[in-house]
Amino acid sequence: MNNKMIFSESIEYIQRKIKDILGSISQEDIQKVKNLLFESDRIFVYGAGRSGLVAKAFAIRLVHLDYQTFVIGETITGPVKKGDLVLIISGSGETMPAVMTAEIAQNLDAKVVSITGKKNSGIAKYADVTLFISASCNDEERKKYAPLGTLFEASVWVLLDGIIADLLVSKNETEETMRSRHATLQQ
């Protein structure tokens, strides 16, 4: 099998799996997350590794939608307070810094959203809403076409971009208004 076929088969496999994974997300839970985004004073996101990159991408889009947003762990992040929302992404839901972040946020009376691949995980225990991303499968195709946490991370990225699209309409925003908040010092 040549590399061109592997590439195409990988893309088809990932797309098919993401559609199945996201098809199982409750619309009621998506609405709960949206409500928390609307009600929160500020939004803080956290994730480790590739989940952290997905969290940062979501934070950028939230800024484009005029939300005051911070990435936990960055030097310019303010303190979490009551009235804030903390969104944590962790495939296992057991990554120690993620669990500690969820517990601290709850203790500070912030709202917590967890996005995890494990329903009864450490971060879910502290969350007001948990979006369960059922991306675990042990078929040979997954090992070949979407190794390690690829399905979880790609599914979460698409999920959060879907929430952004929903917020765009709900807030009567447009791509043009988002662009006006886009970084202006980039070439």
N, C-alpha and C positions, 0 to 999 in steps of 0.2 A: 504494500500500500504506500503510495507516495505522500509526501508532506502536504500537497494541495488537498488531497482527500481527507487527511487527518484534520486539517484546519476547518474545512467545510463541515465535516461530521461533528467536530467539537462545537462549532457555532450552532448547528441544528440541535444538538443534544442540550446545550445550555439553554437555548431559547425555549425548547419544549419543557424542560424541567422547571424553569422560572415561571412559565405560564401555569403549570400545575401547582407549584408552591404558592404563588400569590393568589391563585384561585381559591385557596382554602382560608384566606384571611377574612375575618369577620368584618363586614361593612360597619357594624355597630361599633367595633373596636376602633376602626379608622375614624369614625365620627367622634368617639371619645377623645382620641389624640388631637383631632382638629379643635375640639372645644377647649382642651387644655392649652393648645397653642394660642387660641384667641383670648383666653382668660389670664394668661401669665404675664407678669411684668417683664421678665427677661427669660431667655432660653439658654441653657447650658447643654452642651453635648459632650459625650465621652465615648471612647472606644480605644482598644489597644490594637496595635498592628494594623492589618488591613481593615478591620472594623473601624479603627480610628480614622483611617483615610475616608471611609464612607461617611462617618460622622462629620468630618471637616467639610466634605462636599455638600452635605445637607446644610451645615451652618452657613456656608457661602450663599446658598440660595435663599435661606431665611433672611440674611442681611439684604439681599436683593429685593425681598418682599417687605423690607422696612421693619423687621424684628430686631430688637437689640439682642445679639447672640454672641455667646462666648464658647470657646473650646477649652474644656477643663485640662489643665496641664500647661497651657500657654502662659507666658509671663504677664500678659496684660489682662488676664481674666479676673473679674471682680469677685467678691464673695457671694456665695449663694445665700438667698434670704427667703423668708416666707413670701409666697406669692410668685416665686420663680418656678420654672419647669426645668427638670434635669432629664435628658434623654440619653440612655445608655445602650450601646450596642455591644453584645458579646455572644458569639456563637455558642459557647459552652454555658454561658451564664454564671460561670464559676471563677472567672479570672479575678484574682484577689483584689486588684485595684478597682475593678468594676463593681464588685460586691461592696467594698468599703465605700465607694462613691455613692452607691444607692442607699446604703445605711445612713451615711452622714446627711445626705440630702433629705431623707425622710425625717431624721432627727431635727433638722432645721425647719421643718414644716414646709419644705418645697414639695411640689408634685413630682412624681417620678414615672417616666415611661421607660420600660425595658423592651428591647427587641432582642430576642434570643432564640436559639434552636432547642432549648431545653425548658419545657413548661414549668417544672417545679424547681427552678434553679435558684441560686442565691440572690441574683438581682431581681428575679420575679417576686421573691418574698417581700421585697421592699417597695414594689411598684404599685402605683395606682391603676395603671393599665399595662398589660404585657401583650405585645404582638409576637405570637409564636410563629417562627419561620421554620417549618418542617422540611429542612433541606438535607436531612441525613438519609443516605441510601448507600448501600455497600455493593451495588452492582459493578461489574467489571468496567462498564462504559464510563461510570463516574470516575473511577480511578485513572482511566486513560484520557478522558476528555475534559474533566473538571476536577483536578486533584485538590486535596486538602479542603479548605473552606470556600472554594470558588462559588459553589451554588448558594451558600448562605450569603456571602458578601455581595454577589451580583444581584441576588433577589432583594436584599435590603436596599441596595442602591436604587433599583427600579421602584420599589415600594415607596421610598422617600421622595423620589422624583414625581411619582404619582400624587403624593400628598401635596407637593409643591404646586402641581398643576391645579389641583382642587382648591388650594388656598388662593392661587392667582385669580381664579374666577370668584371665589367667595369674598375676596377683598376688593373686587372691582379693579384689579391691577391689570396691566398689560405687559407684554414683553418690553415695550418702550419705557414704561415707568420703572421696570426692573433694571433695564439698561442704564437708566439715569443714576442708579445706585451702584453700578458696576465700578470696579477699580479703574481710575482714570490715568494712573501713572504707568500702566502696562503699555508695552509697544505693540 
